[in-house]
Amino acid sequence: MVMKPFRIGPGFLVAAAFIGPGTVSTASRVGAEFGLVLFWGLLFSLLATLILQDMALRIGLISRLSLGQVINRSLRQAWMKWPVLLLTISAVVVGNAAYQSGNLLGAAIGLELLFNLDTGLAVGIMCLLAGVLLASGWYKLIERVLVLLVALMALVFIVTALAAPWPMALVQSQLVEFALPEGSQWLLVALIGTTVVPYNLFLHASAVQEKWSAQIPALIAIREARRDLWLSVSLGGLVTLSIMLTSFIAFHGRAEELSLGSLAEQLEPLLGQWAQLFFSLGLFSAGLSSAITAPLAAAYAANGAFGWNEGLKGKRFRLTWVLVLLAGAGVALTGVKPLAAILFAQYANGMLLPLLALLLVWLANRAQILGVSVNNKVFNALAAVVVLICLLLGYAKLA
């Protein structure tokens, strides 16, 4: 029997989305201040991502609808449906527009370190790269570029961590130390929040349909999509752990010196002349990958919520990602801190994540939607734990 090649792709969009400049800075801060004692928080966030994304991909592949469309059709009563859809639009579309400036600036810092470019020019180049790729409307091209960027990120940050002189005894003891040191609570929330990303659910549910057409049996598509998801999320987790470990070795005890711009210089004792090249490539890849997936996810979410039923080349679909991309570029170029928009997005995401988690569990238990692919008892038990933690996480963001 001839083995078919393993298909990779949509899961790497998920990894590309959560490993952005925000994750790089958060993981660096965690490592510098607390070492690896919050490793258990990273493990939970990866497990939660796998469980939530698994439900999203099954809903997408079985229903052949976007997640927004499924929610739209399943919540028949207007008093339930419209608040959910409005919250989705607020958190995903407005939120991604607010965060897009950070994605572009993060990638631009990578370019500045590599080529000594002006910040405005670097942001413009990043915006142009993301815009051209999205404007192509070719899912396969977008997917391949993101797979390449994730692979580059993984290579850079993992090699950086491996090159560092590990204090093995301390590292091993901290990896199994399930502790919550004083002052680490908000960094734990940030670490989980940068990994368990609500807009990834909309992105993944639609992307799997681009990868596996309706002609492929749903159970086969689900099996392949799960393998892709596990591979990509595990790789993303390894990247995050590598950043934590590198920052721990380079900055432990002097976290006040840590910043994205100076991190490459501070890594020179570990990597020598390769420090700036390696870190700049990693930051560039992290920023550009998130700068592509954030507008794309916003367009998918709006497409489903408003019932447009358009593909990547649809006019309203394109208009959505263009607005998100331009909003991020405008903020990045003017240097204005979009504090109000970011705070609003944080609150909206704080409400949306637990609500989406509850909705996913409900939808994934409906035989009318998933047939034989509904959640089993073990999956429901794990999902219940994730929903509970998401509720606590949402409360922490809103408090």
C-alpha positions as CSV (number, residue, x, y, z in Angstrom):
1,M,0.0,0.0,0.0
2,V,1.4,3.4,-1.0
3,M,1.3,5.9,1.9
4,K,-0.1,9.3,1.0
5,P,2.1,12.3,2.0
6,F,1.2,14.0,5.2
7,R,-0.5,17.3,4.5
8,I,0.6,20.3,6.6
9,G,-0.8,23.8,6.5
10,P,-3.8,25.1,8.4
11,G,-2.3,24.2,11.8
12,F,0.7,26.3,10.9
13,L,-1.6,29.3,10.5
14,V,-2.6,28.8,14.1
15,A,1.0,28.6,15.2
16,A,1.9,31.6,13.0
17,A,-0.9,33.6,14.6
18,F,0.0,33.0,18.3
19,I,3.8,33.3,17.9
20,G,4.0,37.0,17.2
21,P,5.9,39.9,18.8
22,G,3.6,39.7,21.7
23,T,4.5,36.1,22.4
24,V,8.2,36.9,22.0
25,S,8.1,39.8,24.4
26,T,5.9,38.0,26.9
27,A,7.9,34.7,26.9
28,S,11.1,36.8,27.2
29,R,9.7,38.6,30.2
30,V,8.6,35.4,31.8
31,G,12.0,33.8,31.4
32,A,13.9,36.9,32.6
33,E,11.8,37.4,35.7
34,F,10.8,33.9,36.7
35,G,12.9,31.4,34.7
36,L,10.9,28.3,33.8
37,V,8.7,27.9,36.8
38,L,5.7,29.0,34.7
39,F,6.3,26.2,32.2
40,W,3.2,24.5,33.5
41,G,1.2,27.5,32.3
42,L,2.6,27.1,28.8
43,L,1.7,23.4,28.9
44,F,-1.9,24.3,29.8
45,S,-2.2,26.9,27.1
46,L,-1.0,24.4,24.5
47,L,-3.5,21.8,25.7
48,A,-6.3,24.4,25.7
49,T,-5.3,25.4,22.2
50,L,-5.4,21.8,21.0
51,I,-8.8,21.1,22.5
52,L,-10.5,24.3,21.3
53,Q,-8.9,24.2,17.8
54,D,-9.9,20.5,17.5
55,M,-13.5,21.4,18.0
56,A,-13.2,24.3,15.5
57,L,-11.6,22.2,12.8
58,R,-14.3,19.4,13.1
59,I,-17.1,22.0,12.9
60,G,-15.5,23.5,9.8
61,L,-14.9,20.2,8.0
62,I,-18.2,18.6,8.8
63,S,-20.5,21.6,8.3
64,R,-18.5,23.2,5.4
65,L,-19.4,26.6,7.0
66,S,-17.4,29.2,8.7
67,L,-17.5,29.3,12.5
68,G,-19.4,32.6,12.4
69,Q,-22.0,31.0,10.1
70,V,-22.5,28.0,12.3
71,I,-23.0,30.3,15.3
72,N,-25.3,32.4,13.3
73,R,-27.5,29.5,12.3
74,S,-27.4,27.6,15.6
75,L,-28.4,30.6,17.8
76,R,-31.9,31.1,16.4
77,Q,-33.1,33.6,19.0
78,A,-32.1,37.2,18.2
79,W,-31.5,38.1,21.8
80,M,-28.7,35.5,22.0
81,K,-27.4,35.6,18.4
82,W,-26.7,39.3,17.9
83,P,-24.9,40.0,21.2
84,V,-22.6,37.0,20.4
85,L,-21.9,38.2,16.8
86,L,-21.4,41.8,17.8
87,L,-19.0,40.7,20.5
88,T,-17.2,38.6,17.9
89,I,-16.8,41.5,15.5
90,S,-15.7,43.8,18.3
91,A,-13.1,41.4,19.7
92,V,-11.8,39.9,16.4
93,V,-12.0,42.7,13.8
94,V,-11.5,45.7,16.0
95,G,-9.1,43.9,18.3
96,N,-6.9,42.7,15.4
97,A,-6.8,46.2,14.0
98,A,-5.6,47.4,17.3
99,Y,-2.9,44.7,17.6
100,Q,-1.8,44.9,14.0
101,S,0.4,47.9,14.7
102,G,2.4,45.7,17.2
103,N,2.8,42.9,14.6
104,L,4.1,45.4,12.0
105,L,6.4,47.1,14.4
106,G,7.8,43.8,15.6
107,A,8.6,42.7,12.1
108,A,10.0,46.2,11.3
109,I,12.4,46.0,14.3
110,G,13.7,42.8,12.8
111,L,14.3,44.5,9.5
112,E,15.9,47.5,11.2
113,L,18.3,45.2,13.0
114,L,19.1,43.4,9.8
115,F,19.5,46.3,7.4
116,N,19.6,49.4,9.6
117,L,16.4,50.8,7.9
118,D,14.3,53.7,9.0
119,T,11.3,52.6,11.1
120,G,8.8,54.1,8.8
121,L,10.3,52.5,5.7
122,A,10.5,49.1,7.5
123,V,6.8,49.3,8.5
124,G,5.9,50.2,4.9
125,I,7.8,47.2,3.6
126,M,6.1,44.9,6.1
127,C,2.7,46.3,5.2
128,L,3.4,45.9,1.5
129,L,4.6,42.3,1.9
130,A,1.5,41.3,3.9
131,G,-0.8,43.2,1.6
132,V,0.6,41.6,-1.6
133,L,0.4,38.1,-0.2
134,L,-3.2,38.6,1.0
135,A,-4.2,40.3,-2.2
136,S,-3.1,37.3,-4.2
137,G,-6.2,35.4,-2.9
138,W,-4.3,32.2,-3.3
139,Y,-4.7,30.1,-0.1
140,K,-1.9,27.7,-1.0
141,L,0.6,30.6,-1.4
142,I,-0.4,32.2,1.9
143,E,-0.2,28.8,3.6
144,R,3.3,28.0,2.2
145,V,4.7,31.4,3.2
146,L,3.4,31.0,6.7
147,V,4.7,27.4,7.0
148,L,8.1,28.8,5.9
149,L,8.0,31.6,8.4
150,V,7.0,29.3,11.3
151,A,9.8,26.9,10.3
152,L,12.3,29.8,10.2
153,M,11.1,31.0,13.7
154,A,11.5,27.5,15.0
155,L,15.0,27.1,13.6
156,V,16.1,30.5,14.9
157,F,14.8,30.3,18.4
158,I,15.5,26.6,19.0
159,V,19.0,26.9,17.7
160,T,19.5,30.0,19.9
161,A,18.3,28.1,23.0
162,L,20.5,25.1,22.1
163,A,23.6,27.3,21.7
164,A,23.1,28.8,25.2
165,P,25.1,27.4,28.2
166,W,22.2,25.8,30.2
167,P,22.4,25.5,34.0
168,M,21.0,21.9,33.6
169,A,20.2,21.2,37.3
170,L,18.3,24.5,37.7
171,V,16.5,24.1,34.4
172,Q,15.4,20.6,35.2
173,S,14.2,21.5,38.7
174,Q,12.2,24.5,37.4
175,L,10.5,22.5,34.6
176,V,8.8,20.3,37.2
177,E,8.1,23.1,39.7
178,F,4.4,23.8,39.5
179,A,4.6,27.2,41.3
180,L,3.1,30.6,41.0
181,P,5.7,33.0,42.4
182,E,4.5,36.3,43.9
183,G,4.0,38.9,41.1
184,S,3.8,36.4,38.3
185,Q,0.0,36.2,38.0
186,W,-0.4,38.8,35.3
187,L,2.5,37.3,33.3
188,L,0.8,33.9,33.5
189,V,-2.4,35.5,32.2
190,A,-0.4,37.1,29.4
191,L,1.4,33.9,28.5
192,I,-1.9,31.9,28.3
193,G,-3.6,34.8,26.5
194,T,-1.0,35.1,23.8
195,T,-1.3,31.4,23.0
196,V,-5.1,30.7,23.4
197,V,-6.2,33.2,20.8
198,P,-10.0,33.5,20.0
199,Y,-9.5,34.6,16.4
200,N,-7.6,31.4,15.7
201,L,-10.8,29.5,16.1
202,F,-12.4,31.4,13.2
203,L,-9.2,31.2,11.1
204,H,-8.8,27.5,11.5
205,A,-12.4,26.5,11.0
206,S,-12.3,28.2,7.6
207,A,-8.7,27.4,6.6
208,V,-9.3,23.6,6.9
209,Q,-12.0,23.9,4.3
210,E,-9.5,25.6,1.9
211,K,-7.1,22.7,2.5
212,W,-9.5,19.7,2.4
213,S,-12.2,20.0,-0.2
214,A,-15.7,18.5,0.3
215,Q,-14.7,15.7,-2.1
216,I,-12.3,14.3,0.6
217,P,-14.2,12.1,3.2
218,A,-14.7,14.1,6.3
219,L,-13.2,11.5,8.7
220,I,-10.0,11.3,6.7
221,A,-9.8,15.1,6.6
222,I,-10.3,15.3,10.3
223,R,-7.6,12.8,11.0
224,E,-5.1,14.6,8.8
225,A,-6.1,18.0,10.2
226,R,-5.5,16.8,13.7
227,R,-2.0,15.6,12.9
228,D,-1.3,18.9,11.3
229,L,-2.6,20.7,14.4
230,W,-0.6,18.6,16.9
231,L,2.6,19.1,14.9
232,S,2.2,22.8,14.5
233,V,1.0,23.7,18.0
234,S,3.8,21.5,19.5
235,L,6.3,23.3,17.4
236,G,4.9,26.6,18.5
237,G,5.1,25.6,22.1
238,L,8.8,24.5,21.6
239,V,9.5,28.0,20.1
240,T,7.9,29.7,23.1
241,L,9.8,27.5,25.5
242,S,13.1,28.2,23.7
243,I,12.5,32.0,24.0
244,M,11.8,31.6,27.8
245,L,14.9,29.5,28.2
246,T,17.2,31.9,26.2
247,S,15.9,34.9,28.1
248,F,16.3,33.1,31.4
249,I,19.9,32.4,30.7
250,A,20.7,35.8,29.3
251,F,18.6,38.1,31.6
252,H,17.8,36.3,34.8
253,G,18.2,38.7,37.7
254,R,18.3,41.8,35.4
255,A,14.9,41.8,33.7
256,E,14.9,45.6,33.7
257,E,17.4,45.5,30.8
258,L,15.1,43.5,28.6
259,S,13.5,45.0,25.4
260,L,13.0,43.8,21.9
261,G,15.4,46.3,20.5
262,S,18.3,45.4,22.9
263,L,17.7,41.6,23.1
264,A,19.9,40.8,20.2
265,E,22.8,42.8,21.7
266,Q,22.3,41.1,25.1
267,L,22.5,37.7,23.4
268,E,26.0,38.3,22.0
269,P,27.7,36.6,25.0
270,L,25.7,33.5,24.1
271,L,25.8,33.5,20.3
272,G,28.7,35.8,19.4
273,Q,28.5,37.5,16.0
274,W,25.4,35.5,15.0
275,A,23.3,37.0,17.8
276,Q,21.8,39.9,15.9
277,L,21.2,37.9,12.7
278,F,19.4,35.1,14.5
279,F,17.2,37.2,16.7
280,S,16.4,39.7,13.9
281,L,15.3,36.8,11.6
282,G,13.2,35.3,14.3
283,L,11.5,38.6,15.2
284,F,10.9,39.4,11.5
285,S,9.3,36.0,11.0
286,A,7.1,36.4,14.1
287,G,5.9,39.8,13.2
288,L,5.2,39.2,9.5
289,S,3.4,35.9,10.2
290,S,1.1,37.6,12.7
291,A,0.7,40.6,10.4
292,I,-0.7,38.2,7.8
293,T,-2.9,36.0,10.0
294,A,-4.5,38.8,12.0
295,P,-6.2,40.6,9.0
296,L,-7.0,37.2,7.5
297,A,-8.7,36.0,10.7
298,A,-10.7,39.3,11.0
299,A,-11.9,38.8,7.4
300,Y,-13.0,35.2,8.0
301,A,-14.8,36.3,11.2
302,A,-16.7,39.2,9.6
303,N,-17.4,36.9,6.5
304,G,-19.2,34.4,8.7
305,A,-20.8,36.8,11.2
306,F,-22.4,38.9,8.5
307,G,-23.3,35.9,6.3
308,W,-21.4,37.1,3.2
309,N,-20.3,33.6,2.2
310,E,-17.3,35.0,0.2
311,G,-13.9,33.4,-0.6
312,L,-10.5,35.1,-0.3
313,K,-11.1,37.0,-3.5
314,G,-14.5,38.4,-2.4
315,K,-14.8,42.2,-2.3
316,R,-16.1,42.5,1.2
317,F,-13.6,39.9,2.4
318,R,-10.8,41.9,0.9
319,L,-12.1,45.2,2.2
320,T,-12.1,43.8,5.8
321,W,-8.4,42.7,5.8
322,V,-7.4,45.9,4.0
323,L,-9.0,48.0,6.7
324,V,-7.3,46.0,9.5
325,L,-3.9,46.2,7.7
326,L,-4.2,49.9,7.0
327,A,-5.3,50.7,10.6
328,G,-2.3,48.8,12.0
329,A,0.1,50.5,9.5
330,G,-1.4,54.0,10.3
331,V,-0.9,53.6,14.0
332,A,2.6,52.1,13.6
333,L,3.7,55.0,11.3
334,T,2.3,57.8,13.4
335,G,3.7,56.4,16.6
336,V,0.4,56.9,18.4
337,K,-0.2,54.3,21.1
338,P,-3.7,52.9,20.4
339,L,-4.2,52.4,24.2
340,A,-8.0,52.9,24.2
341,A,-8.4,50.4,21.3
342,I,-6.1,47.9,22.8
343,L,-7.8,48.1,26.2
344,F,-11.2,47.7,24.5
345,A,-9.8,44.7,22.6
346,Q,-8.5,43.2,25.8
347,Y,-11.9,43.5,27.5
348,A,-13.7,42.1,24.4
349,N,-11.4,39.2,24.2
350,G,-11.8,38.6,27.9
351,M,-15.5,38.1,27.4
352,L,-15.2,36.4,24.0
353,L,-12.8,33.6,24.9
354,P,-14.9,31.9,27.6
355,L,-18.1,32.5,25.6
356,L,-16.6,30.9,22.5
357,A,-15.2,28.0,24.5
358,L,-18.7,27.3,25.9
359,L,-20.3,27.7,22.4
360,L,-17.7,25.3,20.9
361,V,-18.5,22.6,23.5
362,W,-22.2,23.0,22.9
363,L,-21.8,22.9,19.1
364,A,-19.3,20.0,19.2
365,N,-21.9,17.9,21.1
366,R,-24.7,18.5,18.6
367,A,-25.2,15.5,16.3
368,Q,-27.1,17.8,13.9
369,I,-23.8,19.5,13.2
370,L,-21.1,16.8,13.7
371,G,-22.9,13.5,13.4
372,V,-20.6,10.7,14.6
373,S,-17.8,13.2,15.2
374,V,-19.3,14.7,18.3
375,N,-17.2,15.0,21.4
376,N,-16.8,11.9,23.5
377,K,-16.9,11.8,27.3
378,V,-13.1,12.2,27.8
379,F,-13.0,15.1,25.4
380,N,-15.9,16.8,27.1
381,A,-14.2,16.4,30.5
382,L,-11.0,18.0,29.2
383,A,-13.1,20.7,27.5
384,A,-14.9,21.4,30.7
385,V,-11.5,22.1,32.5
386,V,-10.5,24.4,29.6
387,V,-13.8,26.3,29.7
388,L,-13.4,26.8,33.5
389,I,-9.8,28.1,33.1
390,C,-11.0,30.3,30.2
391,L,-13.7,31.8,32.5
392,L,-11.0,32.5,35.2
393,L,-8.7,33.9,32.5
394,G,-11.5,36.1,31.1
395,Y,-12.3,37.3,34.7
396,A,-8.6,38.2,35.2
397,K,-8.6,40.2,32.0
398,L,-11.7,42.1,33.0
399,A,-10.8,42.7,36.6
